[in-house]
Amino acid sequence: MTAHAPDADVLLQAQGLAAWYGAAQILFDIALEVRRGEVVALMGRNGAGKSTTLKTLMGMTARRAGRVRFMGEDVSREASHRIARRGLGYVPEDRRIFADLTVLENLDVARQPPRRWADGSAAPSWTPERLFALFPNLGEMPQRPGGRMSGGEQQMLTVARTLMGNPLLLLLDEPSEGVAPVIVEQMAQMIVELKAQGVSILLSEQNMHFAELVSDRAYVLEKGQIRYQATMAELAANDEVRRAYLSV
């Protein structure tokens, strides 16, 4: 039998992923993948395990098992900062901007060198100027301290700061949570634009409308297990699955 070469279009792949907080197991046998140029939604109610999945992929849960491959390399046991340096970006739900630093200073802190895809072609590369075109709100306040911005503006700054690391793939945790509808629309536009630039995104989300606007495929979690996976259009058309796992 001939061995198959790894699929170069698969940027991120998890197999048998499990995670614990203390003695409590939170994730059970998670398997998922994200391909180049794809937006994938990780959906489920509060407490389903969405954020823990992103943290575990990023190496941020202390006790975890299973295998994570990024850009063809096994990163299952690597520290978070090393995974980030490989080009996996993480935007946490709780923002964590530097409140005392200005918008420009927040961006500068996260700067990393440009990257290339596995085939040698240049990956998207970000500068403050390009980010201000993507986030006009931030472009109007480059000298404003992070602590004097609205929640939605801070959310945009968190995404922009992560993009300064020139990620090949972005883990985006609940971007529509707790921000005004106008900001939600801007976030959706931003994700569509990022996809057009060639950035892949794994998105933790429970807002079906938002996920539909931006996502190609979806995995649905309940109690730390993937219960359903399909294209976004198939999930949107499946009332039974949405009622069982997504309705509040």
N, C-alpha and C positions, 0 to 999 in steps of 0.2 A: 504494500500500500504506500502511495506517495503522501507525504505530509503536506497539508494545505498551508500556504503562506498566510499569515494573519491579514485580515481585511484592513487595508490602510485607511479606509473611510471610517472605521470604528475608532473614535477618539477615546471614549471612556467605556469600560465594561466592568460590571460587578457580577460575581458569581458566589452564591452561598453566603452572602453578607449577613452577619449577625452582630448585634451590639448589646451591651449591658450598661445600666447605671447601677453601680453597686451589685446587689444580688439579683436585681430585676432585669430580665431579658426584655429588650424593647423591639429589636428587629429579628426576624426569623427568615433565613434562607432567601434573601433578596437577590434577584437577578435582573439586571437591566443593562441597556447600552444606549449610547448617544453617538450619532454619526456626524461627520463633518457637514456643516451647514444646516443643522437640524435644531429645531426647538422642541424639547420634550417636556411635557408637564407631569409632575409627580403630584397626584391629587388625592385628597382624603379629608376627612373631618379633623378638627382640632384633636391632637393626641394620637393620630393614626400612625405617626412615626416619620412624617415627611422631613422635618428639620433634622431629626437624628440620622436619617439616611444621608442627607447632605454632609453633615458633620463627620459621619463615618467615612464617606468617600474622601473627605479632606484630611483624614487622619486625626480627627479631633475628639474621638471618643476613646477613653483610656483603655477600655476592654472591648475588643472587637475580634471577629473571626471572618474567614472567607477571603476572597481574592479580588483585588482591584487592579485593573490594568489601565494605564493612561498613555496614549501615544505608543502603544505596543510594549511598554515597560511595566513590570510588576511593581506597584507602589504600595502594596498592602501593609508593609511594615515601616514605611518612611514617615518621618516627622512632617508636620503640616507645612512648615516653612520650606522644606525641600520640595514638597509636592507643588507648592505655589511657584517656586522657581522653575519648575518644569512647564508652567503655563496653564495651570488649573486655577482659575480665579474663584473667590468665594465672597458673596455679598450676604452678610448675616442679617437676620430679621431685625435685630436690635441696633443696627446702624453703626455704632461704635466709631463715629467720627471724632476727630480731635477738636474739642469745643473751643480751645484757646487759639487754634491756628486758623488762618484765613482759608478761603476756598482754594486759592492758588497753593498755599503751603500744604494743605491736606493732599492735593494732587501730587505735589513734588515728592512728598514722603514715599509714595508708592511707585515711583518710577523704576522700570526695569528695561533692559535692553530689548531691541526688536527681536522677533522670533521668525523661524521658518517652519513650514510644514514638512512632513516626512519626505515629500518629493523634492524638497529644496526650494520651492517657491516661497516668496515672502508672505508672511501672515500679516493680518491687520496691525498697524502700528499707530499708537495714539499719542497726541500732544494736547496740551491745554486748549489750544486753538480749535482743534478738531472736536474736542469734547464740548466746548462752548457752542459750536455749531449744532451739536446733537442735543445739548441741554441749554437752550437760550436763557432760561432763568438763571443758571449759574454764571453765564457770560455777563449778566447785568450786575453781578455782585462779587467780582474776583477778590476784593479785599475784605469782604465781610467775614467775621469770625464764625466758625461753625455753630457755636452756641447761640448765635443770634439769627438763626434761620428757622423757617417753619419745618414741621415734620416731613412734609413732602419734599421740600428743598434738601433737607438732610438725606432723605432716601436717594435722591438724584446724585448728591455728592458722594454717597457711599458707592453707588454703581460707577460713577466717573472715576473715583479713586482706584477702584479695582481694575478698571480698564487701563489705567496708567501702567499697570504691570504687563500690558500687552498679552492678555490671556488668549489661549486657543479655544478654551471652553470656560463658560461661566456657570457657576452654581449660584442660583438666585433664589433666596429664601423669602417667600411671601411678599413680593414687591408691592402688591395692591393693598396690603393689610394696613388699615388705620390711616389712609391718606385720602384727601378730597377727590371726588370723581374726576375733576379736571386733571389732577395729577395722575390718576389711574390711566386716563386716555393718553397722556404724554408718555407714561411708562410703556404702554402698549406700542405706541409709535416708535419709541426708542428700541424696543426689542425687535420689531420688524426691521428697523434700520440696521441694527447690529447683525441680524441674520443676513441681510443683503451685503454686508461688509465681509461675511465669511466666518463670523463668530458663532459657535454652537452654544446652546443654552440648555441647562437642565433646571427647570423651574418648579419650585415647591409652591403650590397654590390651592386654595379651596374656592376661589371665585370662578365659577364656570364661565361666565361671560368673558372675563379677562382671558382665561386660558384658551377659549375658542378663538379669540382675536389673534392670538400669536402662535399657537402650538400646532405642530405637525402630528405628533403622537402623544399618547397619555398612558401612564401606569396609575392604577388606582390602589391605594393602600387602605387596609383596615387592620388595626391591632398589630402593626408591625409586619404584615404580610402583603404581598401583591396579590390582589384578588381578581384583577382584570387588566388587560392591556389591549390596546387597539389604536387605530388612527383617531385623531381628535374628532373627525366627522362621525365616525362610528360611535364613539362615546356620546357625542351630542345627540345622536339619534336613538340611543338606548335608554329609554325611560326607566326600565327595570333596574339597571345597574346604578343609574343616578339616584334613584329613590333609595336603593339599598345602602349605598356607600357614601353619597355626597349630600343628600338633603339633610337639613338641620332639624 
